[in-house]
Amino acid sequence: MAALRAHGALRLGGSLGLSVAGAESNVAIGLARLGHRVRWAGRVGADELGALVLRTLRAEGVDTSYAVTDDTGRSTGLLLTEPRLGTLTRVSYYRAGSAGSAVSPADVLPALAPGTRILHLTGITPALGPSAAEATLAAATTAREAGITVCLDINHRSRLWTSDRARTVLRPLLAHTDLLIASEDELPLVLERPDADESKAVHSVLSAGVNEVVVKRGARGATAFTADGATDCAARQVDAVDLVGAGDAFVAGYLSGLLGGADIPARLHRAVTTAAFAVATRGDWEGLPTQDELGLFDQPDGTTIR
């Protein structure tokens, strides 16, 4: 979708910056910058904002040959962001009836071409409407049957749907998920009993057939759980500028490590590093690193690279 970013409170007016946003797009760009081959499947409107989305993805090295341009008059989705207090940002969505809400299984299944190693999904897509929810489940089911690793980032958006509705739709996806990623407050959304503590919640998810659960803890780092136990990783220490997109950057880093054959500690280290890049720069994806830039955080403060 397109994104309009305000520099102050929207009700006061002022200038807006136009860019592209969307969790799946952020992850795709993050992976492409790290040198991986990535394709994006989805639906945009036959409008200038849709053209902007596709042009931006292509410019970042993402394959958009499976993207669909809606010819029924549905427009490209839009969000508005406004800074309110420090790094607290308020987001308003305009996605009801958008082209993305009408994405169907026929739109996304062809993208699961031979050679695909990972399918990345989020809980945002099924929140957009029945067709999008059907497409999400169909993609997860087809990918799992084909031996493709299915990654699901819960990525709950309370302005798109309620917790109860999210739980009803997301729980069936667990049977087709290999890697589940969630923040601490999102994990209960896939549980039959949302009041369970974290250890019981993780055990429940692993018992449902998920191989790996990664819990994002923001400034406190992250933890990866498997049947063999838990692995913790501290966050990289940076001066926070913009927290929006940090979770997607984390996912891109983690999946990059997975694609590169790294073990869990190395995956987590790469994930918190890419998340730190996102936090330290403005925009959802603009500050994400290339492979060569991953080591910049290890340079002394004040270093100038000449």
N, C-alpha and C positions, 0 to 999 in steps of 0.2 A: 504494500500500500504506500501511498504518499504520506509525507509528514510535513506539517507546518510547525516550526519551532519559534515560539515567542521569546522575546528578551525580557519580558516583564508580565504583569498580570494582563490576561487577555481583555478583561473588561475596560482596561484603560487604553486599549488600542495600541498603535505603534507598529513597527515593522515585524515581518515574519520571514523566516528563512525556509525555503522549500528544499526538501530532500526526500529520501526513501527510507522506509522503516518496515518492520515486520520481523518477528523472531526467527522464522525460517530463513529469511533473506539475510539477516545478520550472521547466522551460523554459516550459511553458504559462502558469504563473502569472507568470513574469517578463515574458513578452510581453504578457500581458493588462494588467499594471500599466503597461507602456509605451504602452498605448493601442491595441494591435492586437486584431483579432478572432481568437479562438483557439477551436478545438474539440478535445476530448480523446476519443479512441476507445480503449476497453479493456474489461476485465472485472473486476468486483469480486464478492465474495461477498454473499449475501443475509443479511448480519449487520450488527451495529452499526458495525463498523469500515468496512465497505463504505459504509454510510450517511455516515460521517464523511468518507471520501474524496470522495464526490460532493458533499456539502454544502460542504466546504472549496473545492473547485474552483468550484462555482457562486458562492460568496460572493466569490471572487476574479475573477469575470467571465468564467470559462471555460465554454463551451458543452459540456454533458454529455449532450445529447440523443442522441448516438450511443453512449453507454456502455451496457454490458450487465451486468445483475445475474444472476449464475449461480444457477440453480434446482436444481442437482444435488447440493448439499451441500458443494461446495468453499468453503473459507473465504477471506477476504481475506488477502493476503500481509502479512507483518510483518517488521520489522527492529528490532534493538536496537542502540543506540550507547552507548559508554562512553568517557569521556576517560581517557587513560592517562598520557601525558607531554606536558605543554604543550599544543600543538595537535594532537598525535598522538591519533587516535581509532580505536577498534576497533569494527567493525561485524559483527553476527551476523545472518544471514538465515534466515527461516522462510518459504520460498516454494515448496518442493517440494509438488506436488499442490494448489497454491493456485488460486483462480479465475483469476488472471492467467496462470498457466502454460497454461491451456486456451483462451486467446484464439485465435480462428480467423480465416481470411480473411473469412468471412461477417460477423464482428463488426466488422471495420475498414474493409472496402472501401466500404461506404455512406457513410463519412465523407469520402471523396474527392469531394465534391459539386462541381458547377460553381462556378467562382470561387475554388477553392482555389489558392493560390500556392506554398505550401511544405508539404512533408511532412517532419516531423522524426522520425527513428528513432534508436534507440540499439542498441548491441550487447548490452544487458542483456536485452531482450525475447527474442531467439532463444536465449539461454542458459537460459531457463526450461523449455524442453521442445520436442518436435517440432511440436506444434500452433502454439506461439508463433513458432517459427522459420519455419514455413510461412506464417503470417500476415505476418511481416515481409517475406519475399521477395515475396509476392503484392502487398502494399501498395507496395513499391518499384517493382516491375515495372509495375503499373497506373498509378501516378503518373507515372513516366517516359514511358510511352506517351501519357499525356494532356497532356504538356507541363508538368507540375508539377515544380518544383525539388525534388529529393530531397536532404535533408541527413542524413548518417549520422555520429553521434558514437560512436566505437568503445566508449568507456566500459567498459573491461574489468573484470570482477569475478572475481578468481581463486578466490573462494569459491563461485562458481556453476558454473564450468567451467574446463577446462585451456586452456592457450595453443594446443595442437595442435587441440583441438576447436573453439575459437573461430576459428582460421584456416580450418579446413575449411568452416565455416558462413558466415563473413564475406566471404571472397574472392569468392564468386559475386555478392554484393551490389554490388561495385564497378561492374559493368557497368550498373547502374541508379542509380548515385549521381552527383549533380552536385557536391555539396560534402561533403568528408570532413573531419571534425574529430577530432583525436587528440592525446594527450599524447606526449611524446617516446618514452616506453617502450611506447606502444601501437601506434605506426605499423608495427612489424614484424609485427603480427598479421594484416595484410592482404597480406603479401608472400609470394611463392613461396619466396624465399630470405630468411629473417628476419635473416641476418647482414649484409645490405647497410647501408652507411652512410646517413645521412639524405638526402643529395642524390640518391643512387641510388634510395632508397626513394620519395622524392617523384616523381622522374622515372618510376618504374615505375607509380605510382598514376595520374599524369596520362596516361600512355600507355594505361592501361586504360579511358580515357574519362571520368575524373573531371575536371571543369573547374577545381576549386579545392581546395587542401589547406591547412587551417589547423592549425598545430602549437601547442598550449598548452605554455608553459614555466614555469608557476607564477609565482614571484616574479620571474622574468626576462622576463615578458611573453609575447609570442606572435609567430608569423611566419605570413604568408599567402603561399602559392605558387600561381602560375598559369603558363601557358605564356610569359607576358611577363616573369617574374622573381619575386623575393621582396620582401616588404614586412615590416619589423620594427616592433614597437611595444613600448615598455617598459611594465612594470606600474605601476599607481598605488601609491604608497607609503602604507601604512596599518599600524596596529598590529593584527596578526592575533589574532583571538579564536577563530574556528571555521572550519576550512578545508573542512568538508563542505559540498557544494553549490556551491563556487566555480566548478567547471567548467561546471555547468549554467547558472549565472548568466552566465558568459562566453558560452555559446552563445546564450542569450536576447538578450544585447546585440548579438551579431554578427548574428543573424537579424533583429533589429529594424532595424539599420542597412541590411541588405539589402532589407527590405521598404520602407524609407523612401527607397530610391534612392541611398544614400550610397556613396561610393567605398570602396575597400579600406582606406586609412588611417583614414577616419572610422569604418568598421565596427569595426576593431580598437580604436580609441580608446573607442568605446562599450562594446565587449566587456570591456576591462580595467577600465572604470569600474564596470560592473555586477558584475563579479567582485570588485572591491574592496569594494563594499557587502556582498556575501555574506561575505567574509573578516572584515570588521570587526564583524559582528553574529552572534548565535547562531541556529542553525536553518538548515535547508536553503534556505528561501525567505522566511522571515518578514521579513528585512531588505532584500529587494529593492526597488529604487527605482521611483517613478513617473516619468513624463516630466519633471515639474516639479522633481524632486529630483536629476536627473542632474548639475546644476551645483553641488551642495553641496560636492564635493571641491575646488572652486576658491575656496571661501570661506576666509578666514584662520582658523587654528587658534584655537579658543576663541570663535568667533562665536556669538552668540545671535540667532536670527531671531525678531523680534517682530511 
